[in-house]
Amino acid sequence: MTTASPLSLSFEFFPPKTPEGVVKLRAVRQQLYAMKPQFCSVTYGAGGSTQAGTFGAVREILQEGVDAASHFSCIGATRETVRTQLAELKAMGVKRLVALRGDLPSGYGIGGEFQYASDLVGFIREETGRDFHIEVACYPEVHPQARSPEADLRAFAAKVQAGADSAITQYFFSPEAYFRFVEDARALGLDVPVVPGIMPITSSTQLMRFSDACGAEIPRWIRLRLQAYGDDVASIRAFGLDVVAQLCERLRAGGAPAIHFYTMNQSQATLGVLQRLGWGA
């Protein structure tokens, strides 16, 4: 692989559910900080179910001297609850949000005062002006609930027009899907940076489960190779390293503005990809 100038990096974590997980994540973050990320983000559970854990992890990252982005979902929320949470995040020193529609816990109706992520983005801008850099999600392979690719692109446009500063994609393994999405967005006059989201491959069963749930396409050749390895974890990880490093190299060569890693609270796979590419060296 080449060692061209590195892109900006960011890493996503989720709030640990146990004290042991909290300790482990602290060690993982320190390992990944060696790659000098622009920021680290922390996910937000359905209906705000992990809010305390999310805000706690965000607070720790800031205390460790790294810019932290809190995920912020709006389904089931009211304007007053969002206003209160924004004030709390601002007081913590957060300057970046990942604004999402989010999911409700199973068994709940829609509720709340926000229907779409674009409603949340617009409200944040009205309430806080330019206090926050707002990231939004986008889907190169089309959101699984979208009526059509065109409708999905219009939903992305609504978020940008409401005030989003940049976007992070769902993970994918086809660089062509990413480049086509960016091209289509530019054709609509949407000129915000679109940062590719990258999922390292460490487990075939985990990857299949996540991808089926979120609508990410696993190309047939990758799926067949993973199936052929069976329970051979070492071969799966070595193959995954090759696939993801090559994907990142294609994205860098094609002009991607940055790379965002879905770390799954692990460091080794992400570090392996970056070291293969000569990033952070």
Protein Blocks (a to p, Z undefined) as FASTA:
>chain_A
ZZddcddddddddddfbfklmmmmmmmmmmmmmnopabdcddddehhlmmmmmmmmmmmm
mmnopacdddddfehpafklmmmmmmmmmmnopabdcddebjadehiafehjbfbfklmm
mmmmmmnommbccdddddfkopakbfbfklmmmmmmmmmmnopabdcddddfbfklmmmm
mmmmmmnopabdcdddddddfbfklmmmmmmmnopacdfklmmmmmmnmmamklmmmmmm
mmmmmmmmmmmmnopabdcddekopaklmmmmmmmnopoZZ
